[in-house]
Amino acid sequence: MPLLSAEPSIYPETLFTAPLQPADGSARWWVLYTHARAEKSLARRLFGRRIAFYLPLYKSTWAQNGRGRASYLPLFSGYVFLFGGDDARVAALETNLITTTIPVADQERLFDDLVRVERLAGGPVPVAPERGFSPGEPVAIESGPFRGMTGKVVRQGNQTRFVVEIEFLSQGVSVEFEGWLLRPLAPSPADGAAARDGESHSR
């Protein structure tokens, strides 16, 4: 099955373990919304200029003319996460690949969500994108390579999927999981507020 190599999806590799931060504390997270199918092009430009960014990818497979095909696609279509100051934001805008630069009010929450997404996407289990908030039970993973991670469990027929969400985008990423590896958690007030907000928007 031909598979295009995954392009750089994170720079630097230590972005979530030892994030860069100038002495003046000017670096922060920005969410960049790109033109259609321009996420990888933008990531290449940022990588070439050594600007810190994150573009989570997943492997997508399909059949074409009786043959299996595969490629790496953005988990969050249209979005690239930039970490830097105003100079990094301006450099990204100069690529002409961005339609909107979105400031992030809750920097810590976005960072925590991205750390969990990267841990899940970089693991040994195939991941899939989740559009919109998924109603589900808060859980923690009890053992294995993702031990200690928290998220939601969503059951789809005979399938049990563990979902990590990025609150800022109202989207997430999921993996198929054995239910016995998951421990129920008490829902947090934030989860309840998000669920009520989702219900109000659906009316």
C-alpha positions as CSV (number, residue, x, y, z in Angstrom):
1,M,0.0,0.0,0.0
2,P,1.7,3.2,-1.1
3,L,2.0,5.7,1.8
4,L,3.3,9.2,1.5
5,S,5.7,10.0,4.3
6,A,4.3,12.1,7.1
7,E,5.6,15.6,6.8
8,P,6.8,17.5,9.9
9,S,3.7,18.0,12.1
10,I,5.4,19.6,15.1
11,Y,8.3,21.9,15.6
12,P,10.3,21.8,17.7
13,E,9.9,18.1,18.8
14,T,10.1,19.4,22.4
15,L,7.2,21.8,21.9
16,F,5.1,20.1,24.5
17,T,7.8,18.9,26.8
18,A,10.0,22.0,27.0
19,P,8.0,24.8,25.2
20,L,10.0,27.7,23.9
21,Q,9.4,31.0,25.8
22,P,11.4,34.2,25.4
23,A,12.5,36.0,28.6
24,D,9.8,38.6,28.1
25,G,7.1,36.0,27.9
26,S,5.8,37.2,24.6
27,A,5.2,33.8,23.0
28,R,1.7,32.4,23.1
29,W,-0.6,30.1,21.2
30,W,-2.5,31.2,18.1
31,V,-5.0,29.2,16.1
32,L,-4.5,29.7,12.3
33,Y,-7.3,28.9,9.9
34,T,-6.0,28.2,6.5
35,H,-7.2,28.2,2.9
36,A,-8.7,24.9,1.8
37,R,-6.1,22.1,1.9
38,A,-3.3,24.5,2.8
39,E,-2.5,23.1,6.2
40,K,0.6,21.1,5.1
41,S,1.9,23.9,2.9
42,L,1.7,26.2,5.9
43,A,3.4,23.7,8.1
44,R,6.3,23.4,5.6
45,R,6.7,27.1,5.5
46,L,6.7,27.4,9.3
47,F,9.2,24.5,9.6
48,G,11.5,26.2,7.0
49,R,11.5,29.4,9.1
50,R,11.9,27.5,12.3
51,I,8.7,28.8,13.8
52,A,7.1,26.7,16.4
53,F,3.8,25.0,15.3
54,Y,1.7,21.9,15.7
55,L,-0.3,20.2,12.9
56,P,-1.7,16.9,14.2
57,L,-2.1,14.3,11.5
58,Y,-3.7,10.9,11.1
59,K,-3.4,8.1,8.5
60,S,-6.4,7.8,6.2
61,T,-6.8,4.7,4.0
62,W,-9.1,4.1,1.0
63,A,-9.4,1.9,-2.1
64,Q,-8.8,3.1,-5.6
65,N,-9.0,1.0,-8.7
66,G,-8.9,-2.1,-6.5
67,R,-5.7,-1.0,-4.7
68,G,-5.3,0.3,-1.2
69,R,-4.1,3.8,-0.8
70,A,-3.1,5.8,2.3
71,S,-2.0,9.3,3.2
72,Y,-1.7,11.6,6.2
73,L,-4.4,14.1,6.7
74,P,-4.9,16.9,9.3
75,L,-7.0,15.8,12.3
76,F,-8.6,19.3,12.4
77,S,-9.3,20.3,8.9
78,G,-8.2,23.9,8.2
79,Y,-6.4,24.5,11.5
80,V,-2.7,24.9,12.4
81,F,-1.6,25.8,15.9
82,L,1.2,28.4,16.1
83,F,3.3,29.2,19.2
84,G,5.2,32.4,19.2
85,G,5.0,36.2,19.4
86,D,3.6,38.8,17.0
87,D,6.6,38.4,14.8
88,A,5.8,34.7,14.3
89,R,2.1,35.5,13.6
90,V,3.1,38.1,11.0
91,A,5.5,35.6,9.3
92,A,2.6,33.1,9.1
93,L,0.4,35.8,7.5
94,E,3.0,36.6,5.0
95,T,2.6,33.1,3.5
96,N,-0.8,34.1,2.2
97,L,-2.1,30.7,3.2
98,I,-4.1,31.9,6.1
99,T,-7.7,33.3,6.1
100,T,-7.9,34.0,9.9
101,T,-5.7,34.3,12.9
102,I,-7.6,33.4,16.0
103,P,-6.3,34.6,19.4
104,V,-6.6,32.2,22.3
105,A,-7.9,33.5,25.7
106,D,-7.3,30.4,27.7
107,Q,-3.7,29.5,26.9
108,E,-3.3,26.9,29.5
109,R,-6.5,24.9,28.5
110,L,-5.5,24.9,24.9
111,F,-1.9,23.7,25.8
112,D,-3.3,20.9,28.0
113,D,-5.7,19.8,25.2
114,L,-3.0,19.8,22.6
115,V,-0.7,17.7,24.9
116,R,-3.3,15.0,25.1
117,V,-4.0,15.1,21.4
118,E,-0.3,14.7,20.6
119,R,0.1,11.9,23.1
120,L,-2.9,10.0,21.5
121,A,-2.0,10.8,17.9
122,G,1.6,9.8,18.5
123,G,0.7,6.5,20.0
124,P,0.5,3.0,18.6
125,V,-3.3,3.0,18.0
126,P,-4.9,4.5,14.9
127,V,-6.8,7.7,15.6
128,A,-9.7,9.3,13.9
129,P,-11.1,12.9,14.0
130,E,-14.3,13.7,15.9
131,R,-16.4,16.6,14.7
132,G,-18.3,18.5,17.4
133,F,-18.5,17.6,21.1
134,S,-19.3,13.9,21.7
135,P,-21.7,13.1,24.5
136,G,-20.0,10.5,26.7
137,E,-18.9,9.4,30.1
138,P,-15.7,11.0,31.6
139,V,-13.1,8.3,32.0
140,A,-9.4,7.8,32.8
141,I,-7.2,5.1,31.2
142,E,-6.0,2.6,33.8
143,S,-3.1,0.9,32.0
144,G,-1.1,0.7,28.8
145,P,0.8,3.4,26.9
146,F,-2.0,6.0,27.5
147,R,-2.2,5.3,31.3
148,G,-3.4,8.3,33.2
149,M,-5.0,10.1,30.3
150,T,-8.5,11.5,30.8
151,G,-11.2,12.0,28.2
152,K,-14.6,10.6,27.3
153,V,-15.9,7.1,26.3
154,V,-18.3,6.9,23.4
155,R,-20.0,3.7,22.4
156,Q,-20.9,3.2,18.8
157,G,-22.5,-0.2,18.3
158,N,-20.0,-2.8,19.4
159,Q,-17.2,-0.2,19.4
160,T,-15.9,1.6,22.4
161,R,-13.9,4.8,21.5
162,F,-11.9,7.0,23.8
163,V,-12.2,10.7,22.9
164,V,-10.0,13.6,23.7
165,E,-11.5,17.0,22.8
166,I,-10.1,20.4,22.0
167,E,-12.6,22.7,23.7
168,F,-11.5,25.8,21.7
169,L,-12.5,24.1,18.4
170,S,-15.4,21.9,19.7
171,Q,-13.6,19.0,17.9
172,G,-11.6,16.0,19.1
173,V,-9.7,12.9,18.3
174,S,-10.6,9.3,19.2
175,V,-9.2,5.8,19.3
176,E,-10.9,2.4,19.7
177,F,-10.4,1.1,23.2
178,E,-11.2,-1.9,25.3
179,G,-13.8,-0.8,27.9
180,W,-12.1,-2.7,30.7
181,L,-9.1,-0.4,30.5
182,L,-11.2,2.7,31.3
183,R,-12.2,3.9,34.8
184,P,-15.3,6.2,35.1
185,L,-14.7,9.7,36.5
186,A,-17.1,12.1,38.1
187,P,-18.1,14.7,35.4
188,S,-16.6,18.2,36.0
189,P,-18.6,21.4,36.1
190,A,-16.9,22.5,32.8
191,D,-18.2,19.3,31.1
192,G,-21.7,20.0,32.3
193,A,-21.5,23.6,31.1
194,A,-20.2,22.5,27.7
195,A,-23.0,19.9,27.4
196,R,-25.7,22.5,28.2
197,D,-24.1,25.0,25.7
198,G,-24.1,22.3,23.0
199,E,-27.8,21.6,23.7
200,S,-28.6,25.3,23.4
201,H,-26.8,25.6,20.1
202,S,-28.6,22.6,18.7
203,R,-32.1,24.0,19.3
